Amino acid sequence: MSDGELTAYSLVELAVDRLRRDILSGRNDPGERLVEEQLTKRLGISRAPLREAMRLLAEQGLVEHIPRRGARVATLSDDDVRELYEVRDVLERHAVTTTGEHPDLLRLRSALDTIRAATDTGDRPALADAHRRFHVEVVALSGNRQLTALYETILVRIQLYMAVNMRREAETARASDGVHRHERLFAAVERGDTAEILTALSAHGARTYLS
């Protein structure tokens, strides 16, 4: 790969990372138009790497291309979201019930520490990433890499709407509430109590926007 190709690729990675963080943190709402001219100015890149970034984000299910109207943040119907939650629940239950005794909790503890730090600083993009990472690490304790990869793709799509919850929670609840939920889940995992872990996951509050 030449220096020019490497630079172009780096710009694509930069755009993917920035736009993905914006979308998953709730900065951009589902259905919101993504205007090329505005994005090239904000990101400081040309149209070519931006369009490649948008193509990659579309593959991840985060961006939709609408004929003659350009791109927008992906939308999901109520049925889509409910179905994704059902798949998530199945994957979580399987992961939790197949996790062996005395798993290594180092990465899960690190994700919890990041949730605490991002909550303290009010860094919403970092907090959204930390929430997703925490749940992925819970599932990763099963040792099933294919299940974990599939779970993460489901979680990324759901997070389009979880971001709405997080923004609503920031307006109506104490910042520490989210930390305490994850601390309770971590404690259940640490005790190895399968029933308690599943109860903590089902009561985690991610579905409240559906009501």
N, C-alpha and C positions, 0 to 999 in steps of 0.2 A: 504494500500500500504506500503510495507516494505521500509527501508532506501535505499536498493540497487535498488529497482524498482523506487523509487523517484529520485535517482541520475541518472539512465539511462534515465528517462523521461526528466529530466532537461537538459541533454546533447542533447537529440533530439530537445527540444525547442530551445536551443542555436544554433544548426546547422541550423534549419529551419529559425530562425531569421536572422542569418548572411548571409546565402545563398540567402534568399529572398531579403534582402537589396542589396546585390551585383548585383543580376539579375535586380531588378527594378531600380537601379541607373545607369545601363549601364556598370558596371564593366565587366560583362560577356555578350557577344553579343548573339543574337538568333542563335542557331545552334552550339554554342561553346561546345566542349566536356567537361564534368565534370569528371575528373580523380580521382578515389577513393583515390589512394595513395597520391596524392597531397593535396586533401581536408582533409584527416585525419591528415596530418602533419600540415597544416595551422590552422585547427580548434582545434587540440590537443585532438581528440577523436578517438575511435576505429571504425571499420567498421560497427558494428551492429547499433549504434545510427545514423551513417551517412546514412546507407541504409534506415532506418525508416524515417529519415528526407527527403530523396529523394523521398520516396513513398508519403509522405504527400505533398511535393511540386508538384509531378505529379498530385495529386488530385486537386490541385489549378490551374493546367494548365500551370505551370511555367517550368516543367522539362518533358522530354520525355525519355523513355527507348527504345533503339534500339536493337533488337535481335543481339547477338554476337558482339555488338560494345559498349555496356555500355550506359551511360546516357549523355544527352546533354541539354542545355538550349532549351526550346520549340521554335518551329518556327511556323509561320502562313503564309499562302499564301496571296497574295494581296486581293483575294476575301474574305478570312477570316477576314482580317483587315477592309475592307470596310463594311462588314456585321456587325462587332462588333461596328463600328462607327455609323452605322444606328440605331442599338439597343440603343446605348448610347444616341443618339440624341432624340429618342422617349421617353426614360425614363426621360431625363433632361426636355424636353418640358412638359411632364405630371407633373413632380414634381413642376416646376416653376409655371405652370398655376393653380395648386391646393394649393399652399402655401397661408395660411391665412394672414390677415393683422397683422402688428406689430409682426413678429416672433422674437424669442430670438436669437440675433446674437452673443452671447458671444462666442460660440465654433467656429463660423466662423471667428470672429475677432482674436481669439487665433491662428487659423491656418494661418491667414495672418501674424500675428506677427512672427510665426515660419518661414514662407517663407522669411521674411525680415532678420531674424537672421541668417538663413542658407546661404542666399545669401552673407551676410556680411563676414561670416567665410569661405565661399567656400566649405561648407560641402555638397557634391553632394548627398550622400545617404539620409541625413536629408532633403535636398531640394526636392528630388523625393517623399519622404514620405509626406512632407508638401503640395506639389502640389496635390497629390492624396487626402489627408485628406480635403483640402479646397473644392475640387469639391464634395466629399462625403457629406460634411457639407451643401453645397448649396442644394443638393437633400434632405438631412435629414430635411430641414426646412418644407418640405411638411407634415411631421409627419407620413409618411407611412413607417413603419419599413421594411416590406417585399420588397418594391420597393428599399429602400436604400441598403439593403443587396444584392439584385440582381445587382444593379448598381455598387456596389463595386467589385463584382466578374468580371463584364465586364471591369471595369476600370483597374483592376490588369492585365488582359490579354493584354489590349491595351498598358499598360505601358511598356511591353517588347519592344515596338517600340517607344513609347514616349521617352524612355531613349535615343534612338539614336538622336531624335530631340534635347533633352536637351544638349547632348554632342556637337552636331553641333552648337547649339545656343551659347554655352559657347565659341566656337572658333570664331564665326562670329559676335556676338552681345554683347551689353553692358549687364553686369550682372543685371543692374537695370531694363532692359526691361521686364523680367518676373515678377518682383515685380509690375511694373506699370500696367501690364495686369490684375493682380489679384486685385489690388487696384481699377481699373475701374469697374471690376465685382462686387467687394464688394460695391462700391458706388451705383451701379444700384440696388443691392439687398436692400441696406439701404433705398433707395428712394421708393422701392416697385414698380418700373416701369417694368412690365412684359415684354413689347416689348424690352426695353433697355437691360434687363437681357439676353433675348434670342439672341439679336444681339451680345452682348458681348461674349456669349458662342460660337456662330457660328464663330466669328472672332478670336478665342483664339489661333489659329496657330498650333494646335496639328496635323493637317493633312498634314503639309508641306512636310513631307518625301514622300508622295504619288506622288508628282509631278515629 
